[in-house]
Amino acid sequence: MSLNNPFEFILSDNTQLTELTNRREGETKLGETMCCGSINPDTKIVLLGIEESNGPLANLGISGAEKAFPAFLNRFVNMQDNAFLAGKHICYLGKIVQHSTYDTITELRESVEILDQLVYDIIKPYFKKDILVVVVGGGHNNAYPLIKAASHAIQSPINVVNLDPHADCRKSEGRHSGNSFSLAHSEGFLNKYTVLGLHRAYNSSFLFDQLNHMNASFTFFEDYLLNDEQFKTDILEVKKSIQHTPHGVELDLDSIAYMPSSAFSPSGFSVEQARWYLRTLVQPKTCYVHLTEGAPSTPLEEKIVGKALAYMVADLVELLSIKD
């Protein structure tokens, strides 16, 4: 590698959460009860933030994915700690921040390889601890080190399901946000790949050939326009197919209509459908949940992305807290 490390991992501490949390007499917020930096016996979710957009830029996309995690954290820590949402189950591990971007595709793709290793090193130990890893922010390039780390930890390829208008199975032409799943499959870390809600007009013939080569399962968003109940039927079928095997759950915010994201679209799923997808598929065998590609650029968009992500992670905490 010719680049210096453009990324830094910042371990979380209570000072950061205290600064973000709006305290109110008679109420307890998550920012007051979450643990920071290291897990404890109550931990059921490890939360990692990623503030980077080199991955999308390396895929000839736009910047902005570095802004999703701060938008999320500000809203999430100010949710109420209660019987449905127990902060004691959450460990906010810290965040990876991007200090440099680059002018050339070659440099951007080299930087993504550096990020791959950093994400892998940070997150791998937690896959052995019966803890759900939740990663928020950044580009879809970060799916690759998550899949690799989970696979190495359990010493077996894992299954992955992805809600996404794009297959993200491009050629291994240097690392970027568009080839995480094809690379993970070619290196033996990804077993069965399922992608739901592809947009027909935004996936090339090569990508469909690649999906078939990977023996992947996929559905089209356009088919759900004709039969919206089919969406739930398909997810329930996926749930049956993965519930007994280790798996990752991916959600690309590009899939949600009007969501400020790296590949914004006015046509897509609702936030409620995305939440239902997560609530249905996250199960005891889920290794990780990856919420990616949010890219707000205005104060209003920052509120939309931040609160949508906060609701999604709150759903995950509630699922695990019910078992307490």
Backbone torsions as a table, in degrees:
resi	resn	phi	psi	omega
1	MET	NA	135.3	-180.0
2	SER	-94.8	-6.8	-174.6
3	LEU	-97.5	147.4	165.0
4	ASN	-73.3	161.2	-177.1
5	ASN	-67.7	115.4	-179.3
6	PRO	-86.2	4.7	-175.5
7	PHE	-124.0	153.8	177.5
8	GLU	-138.7	136.1	172.4
9	PHE	-94.0	123.9	179.6
10	ILE	-110.1	111.8	179.1
11	LEU	-67.0	137.3	-176.3
12	SER	-75.3	157.6	172.2
13	ASP	-146.0	167.3	-175.8
14	ASN	-65.7	-24.5	-179.3
15	THR	-61.1	-43.8	-179.4
16	GLN	-62.7	-44.4	-179.4
17	LEU	-66.9	-38.0	179.0
18	THR	-61.6	-40.0	-179.4
19	GLU	-67.0	-31.0	-177.5
20	LEU	-87.3	-21.7	-172.1
21	THR	-87.1	126.4	176.0
22	ASN	-90.7	98.4	-176.3
23	ARG	-74.4	148.3	-178.9
24	ARG	-145.6	133.0	-177.4
25	GLU	-60.2	134.1	179.4
26	GLY	86.0	-0.1	179.7
27	GLU	-126.7	154.7	174.3
28	THR	-125.9	124.8	-178.3
29	LYS	-100.1	158.2	179.3
30	LEU	-59.1	-34.7	179.1
31	GLY	-62.2	-16.6	178.0
32	GLU	-91.2	-16.4	-171.7
33	THR	-120.8	-16.5	176.7
34	MET	-66.8	147.1	172.9
35	CYS	-91.1	162.0	-174.6
36	CYS	-128.9	139.9	167.6
37	GLY	84.2	-43.0	-178.3
38	SER	-145.1	150.6	-175.9
39	ILE	-77.0	162.9	173.8
40	ASN	-135.4	179.8	-176.2
41	PRO	-61.0	-21.5	-179.9
42	ASP	-87.4	-8.7	-172.4
43	THR	-67.3	127.0	174.4
44	LYS	-119.2	-19.5	179.7
45	ILE	-132.1	129.2	169.8
46	VAL	-104.2	124.7	-175.7
47	LEU	-108.3	123.3	176.4
48	LEU	-120.4	130.0	174.5
49	GLY	-100.2	144.8	176.5
50	ILE	-129.3	120.7	-179.2
51	GLU	-111.6	85.8	-179.0
52	GLU	-153.3	152.9	173.1
53	SER	-135.9	12.0	177.1
54	ASN	-62.9	-33.3	179.0
55	GLY	-62.0	-52.2	175.5
56	PRO	-62.0	-38.7	178.5
57	LEU	-64.0	-37.3	178.7
58	ALA	-68.6	-16.4	176.4
59	ASN	-99.2	20.6	179.8
60	LEU	65.0	28.4	178.7
61	GLY	-100.5	-154.5	-175.8
62	ILE	-115.2	163.9	176.1
63	SER	-84.3	176.3	178.1
64	GLY	125.9	-22.2	-177.1
65	ALA	-67.4	-14.7	176.6
66	GLU	-73.2	-11.7	-175.3
67	LYS	-96.5	-9.0	-174.4
68	ALA	-70.2	-44.2	-175.9
69	PHE	-65.9	-45.5	176.5
70	PRO	-59.6	-37.4	177.1
71	ALA	-62.2	-42.0	178.4
72	PHE	-64.8	-50.7	-171.6
73	LEU	-61.9	-38.7	179.7
74	ASN	-60.1	-38.5	178.5
75	ARG	-79.6	-39.7	-173.4
76	PHE	-65.6	-44.0	-176.3
77	VAL	-67.5	-16.9	-179.7
78	ASN	-98.5	8.4	169.3
79	MET	-75.6	157.6	-175.6
80	GLN	-78.9	132.6	168.8
81	ASP	-80.5	120.2	-178.7
82	ASN	-152.8	-166.2	-176.2
83	ALA	-64.0	-22.0	-178.1
84	PHE	-96.7	-19.1	-169.7
85	LEU	-140.3	89.4	-172.8
86	ALA	-96.7	113.4	-179.1
87	GLY	-64.5	-24.6	-179.0
88	LYS	-62.1	-18.8	-179.2
89	HIS	-86.4	-4.8	-173.5
90	ILE	-109.9	128.6	169.4
91	CYS	-111.9	112.8	173.5
92	TYR	-81.7	101.9	-173.7
93	LEU	-68.6	-45.3	-177.4
94	GLY	152.2	-166.3	-176.7
95	LYS	-140.5	149.3	171.9
96	ILE	-98.5	125.1	179.9
97	VAL	-114.0	146.9	-179.7
98	GLN	-97.9	124.3	-179.8
99	HIS	-100.5	-20.0	-175.3
100	SER	-139.4	143.0	167.0
101	THR	-122.4	176.4	-168.7
102	TYR	-137.7	162.3	-175.5
103	ASP	-92.0	-17.9	-176.9
104	THR	-115.7	151.0	177.8
105	ILE	-62.8	-38.4	179.9
106	THR	-59.3	-46.1	179.9
107	GLU	-67.1	-40.9	178.1
108	LEU	-59.3	-44.1	-177.9
109	ARG	-70.4	-33.2	173.3
110	GLU	-64.1	-39.7	-179.2
111	SER	-65.4	-33.6	179.1
112	VAL	-66.4	-35.0	175.9
113	GLU	-63.5	-38.3	176.0
114	ILE	-63.1	-43.5	178.8
115	LEU	-63.6	-39.6	176.7
116	ASP	-50.9	-49.2	-176.6
117	GLN	-67.1	-39.1	-179.3
118	LEU	-64.7	-47.4	178.6
119	VAL	-60.3	-45.4	179.8
120	TYR	-56.9	-49.1	-176.3
121	ASP	-65.0	-38.0	-177.2
122	ILE	-71.0	-42.6	-166.2
123	ILE	-95.9	-22.0	-174.4
124	LYS	-55.2	-43.0	-176.2
125	PRO	-58.9	-25.3	-173.6
126	TYR	-82.0	-13.9	178.0
127	PHE	-73.6	-11.9	179.6
128	LYS	-97.7	3.6	-170.5
129	LYS	-113.3	16.2	179.6
130	ASP	55.6	42.2	180.0
131	ILE	-124.0	139.4	177.5
132	LEU	-80.2	122.8	176.4
133	VAL	-88.3	124.6	178.3
134	VAL	-120.7	121.6	-178.8
135	VAL	-116.5	127.2	-176.3
136	VAL	-123.0	131.3	173.6
137	GLY	100.5	172.8	179.5
138	GLY	76.4	-171.9	-178.3
139	GLY	-94.2	173.3	-178.3
140	HIS	-75.3	-3.9	171.7
141	ASN	-58.4	-28.3	-176.5
142	ASN	-74.6	-6.3	174.0
143	ALA	-64.8	-36.3	-176.5
144	TYR	-60.3	-53.0	179.4
145	PRO	-65.5	-27.2	176.3
146	LEU	-66.6	-46.4	179.2
147	ILE	-63.0	-44.0	-179.7
148	LYS	-62.2	-45.5	-178.7
149	ALA	-64.7	-43.1	179.0
150	ALA	-64.1	-43.0	-179.7
151	SER	-62.7	-45.0	178.7
152	HIS	-64.9	-38.2	-177.5
153	ALA	-65.5	-39.5	-178.2
154	ILE	-97.5	-2.4	178.0
155	GLN	58.9	41.9	179.1
156	SER	-162.5	149.0	173.0
157	PRO	-62.3	150.2	179.2
158	ILE	-113.2	161.2	172.9
159	ASN	-91.4	151.8	179.6
160	VAL	-138.9	135.8	172.4
161	VAL	-118.3	139.8	-171.3
162	ASN	-135.6	127.9	171.6
163	LEU	-96.1	110.7	-166.6
164	ASP	-164.9	136.4	174.8
165	PRO	-74.6	-12.4	-177.6
166	HIS	-122.1	143.8	-175.8
167	ALA	-73.7	-27.5	-178.3
168	ASP	54.8	44.2	178.2
169	CYS	-124.5	41.1	-179.7
170	ARG	-70.1	174.5	-179.5
171	LYS	-63.1	155.6	174.7
172	SER	-81.6	72.5	-173.5
173	GLU	-103.0	30.6	-166.9
174	GLY	103.5	148.5	-171.8
175	ARG	-75.7	137.8	175.5
176	HIS	-163.5	-177.5	-173.7
177	SER	-73.1	-8.6	-175.2
178	GLY	-100.8	3.6	-176.9
179	ASN	-134.9	22.6	-179.4
180	SER	-61.5	-42.5	-172.2
181	PHE	-79.5	-37.2	176.3
182	SER	-65.9	-39.0	178.8
183	LEU	-68.5	-45.2	179.4
184	ALA	-60.6	-37.1	178.5
185	HIS	-69.2	-45.1	-177.2
186	SER	-65.2	-26.3	-179.5
187	GLU	-94.2	2.9	173.0
188	GLY	84.8	14.7	179.2
189	PHE	-93.3	-24.1	-176.7
190	LEU	-108.7	123.3	178.5
191	ASN	-87.9	-88.6	-178.5
192	LYS	-99.9	124.2	178.3
193	TYR	-108.3	127.1	176.9
194	THR	-123.9	125.4	178.1
195	VAL	-123.8	126.6	-175.0
196	LEU	-109.2	137.1	172.5
197	GLY	84.8	28.9	176.3
198	LEU	-59.0	142.3	172.8
199	HIS	-92.9	120.9	-174.3
200	ARG	-57.4	-37.1	-173.9
201	ALA	-77.4	-8.2	-174.6
202	TYR	-122.7	24.9	173.0
203	ASN	-133.2	127.9	-175.5
204	SER	-76.8	166.7	175.2
205	SER	-60.2	-35.9	177.5
206	PHE	-58.9	-42.1	-177.9
207	LEU	-65.6	-38.9	177.4
208	PHE	-67.4	-37.4	175.2
209	ASP	-62.8	-40.6	-179.5
210	GLN	-65.9	-42.5	177.4
211	LEU	-60.3	-42.5	178.5
212	ASN	-65.9	-39.3	177.2
213	HIS	-61.0	-36.1	179.5
214	MET	-81.4	-1.7	-174.8
215	ASN	56.2	37.3	-179.8
216	ALA	-79.6	157.4	171.9
217	SER	-104.3	141.3	-179.7
218	PHE	-152.9	151.6	177.1
219	THR	-128.1	166.4	-177.9
220	PHE	-114.3	137.6	177.7
221	PHE	-59.7	-36.9	-178.0
222	GLU	-60.4	-30.9	178.1
223	ASP	-69.3	-29.1	178.5
224	TYR	-74.4	-20.9	175.6
225	LEU	-64.4	-32.6	-179.2
226	LEU	-85.4	-22.9	-177.2
227	ASN	-152.1	88.9	-173.9
228	ASP	-69.0	-21.8	177.1
229	GLU	-71.3	-20.2	180.0
230	GLN	-63.5	-30.0	178.7
231	PHE	-57.8	-50.1	179.3
232	LYS	-66.5	-38.5	178.5
233	THR	-60.0	-44.4	-178.9
234	ASP	-65.1	-41.3	-179.7
235	ILE	-66.0	-39.1	177.8
236	LEU	-65.2	-35.0	175.8
237	GLU	-66.8	-41.2	177.3
238	VAL	-63.0	-41.2	179.2
239	LYS	-56.6	-45.0	179.0
240	LYS	-61.9	-37.1	-174.0
241	SER	-75.7	-22.7	-174.9
242	ILE	-114.4	-6.4	-168.7
243	GLN	-64.7	-22.2	-177.9
244	HIS	-103.0	6.9	-178.2
245	THR	-129.9	148.4	177.4
246	PRO	-59.9	137.2	-175.8
247	HIS	-154.2	159.0	173.5
248	GLY	-110.6	150.3	178.9
249	VAL	-119.5	118.8	-178.2
250	GLU	-109.1	140.2	173.5
251	LEU	-137.1	111.8	177.0
252	ASP	-90.1	122.4	-178.1
253	LEU	-64.3	-14.1	171.9
254	ASP	-58.2	-23.8	-176.0
255	SER	-75.1	-12.7	-174.7
256	ILE	-99.1	128.1	-177.1
257	ALA	-59.7	132.5	176.2
258	TYR	64.6	10.8	177.0
259	MET	-77.9	126.8	175.7
260	PRO	-61.0	113.1	-172.3
261	SER	-151.1	175.7	-177.0
262	SER	-64.4	-27.3	177.0
263	ALA	-133.1	68.1	-176.7
264	PHE	-51.8	140.0	175.3
265	SER	-143.9	139.4	174.7
266	PRO	-78.8	-7.4	-178.6
267	SER	-118.1	124.2	-179.3
268	GLY	173.9	-167.2	179.6
269	PHE	-74.9	162.9	172.9
270	SER	-85.7	163.9	174.2
271	VAL	-60.6	-37.6	179.9
272	GLU	-63.8	-39.3	176.9
273	GLN	-66.0	-39.0	178.3
274	ALA	-64.0	-40.8	177.8
275	ARG	-66.2	-38.7	177.9
276	TRP	-63.6	-39.9	176.2
277	TYR	-56.3	-47.9	-179.6
278	LEU	-67.2	-46.7	-177.9
279	ARG	-61.6	-30.0	-178.2
280	THR	-82.2	-39.4	-171.1
281	LEU	-91.1	-20.8	179.4
282	VAL	-77.5	119.3	-171.1
283	GLN	-138.5	177.7	-179.1
284	PRO	-56.7	-29.0	-178.4
285	LYS	-90.0	4.4	178.8
286	THR	-72.8	123.3	179.3
287	CYS	-81.7	-42.3	-176.4
288	TYR	-152.8	160.0	170.1
289	VAL	-125.8	131.9	-176.3
290	HIS	-123.2	116.2	-179.5
291	LEU	-111.6	111.1	-163.1
292	THR	-136.7	165.1	170.8
293	GLU	75.3	8.3	169.8
294	GLY	-64.4	137.0	-174.9
295	ALA	-146.9	73.3	-179.8
296	PRO	-73.0	147.1	-179.9
297	SER	-129.0	-5.5	177.9
298	THR	-133.3	165.1	177.4
299	PRO	-57.4	-39.3	178.1
300	LEU	-65.7	-44.9	178.9
301	GLU	-62.8	-35.6	178.4
302	GLU	-62.5	-39.1	176.8
303	LYS	-66.5	-43.4	-178.0
304	ILE	-63.2	-51.3	-178.7
305	VAL	-64.2	-45.8	-176.9
306	GLY	-61.6	-44.6	-177.2
307	LYS	-74.6	-36.2	176.7
308	ALA	-60.4	-46.3	178.8
309	LEU	-65.1	-37.5	178.9
310	ALA	-63.2	-42.4	176.1
311	TYR	-60.0	-42.2	-177.1
312	MET	-65.1	-44.8	179.4
313	VAL	-69.6	-35.8	175.0
314	ALA	-59.5	-38.1	176.4
315	ASP	-59.2	-41.5	-179.9
316	LEU	-66.0	-41.9	178.5
317	VAL	-63.0	-42.1	179.7
318	GLU	-62.3	-42.2	179.1
319	LEU	-56.9	-43.1	-178.1
320	LEU	-79.7	-31.0	-179.9
321	SER	-68.9	-29.5	178.9
322	ILE	-59.5	-29.7	-177.5
323	LYS	-83.2	-3.5	-174.8
324	ASP	-69.3	NA	NA
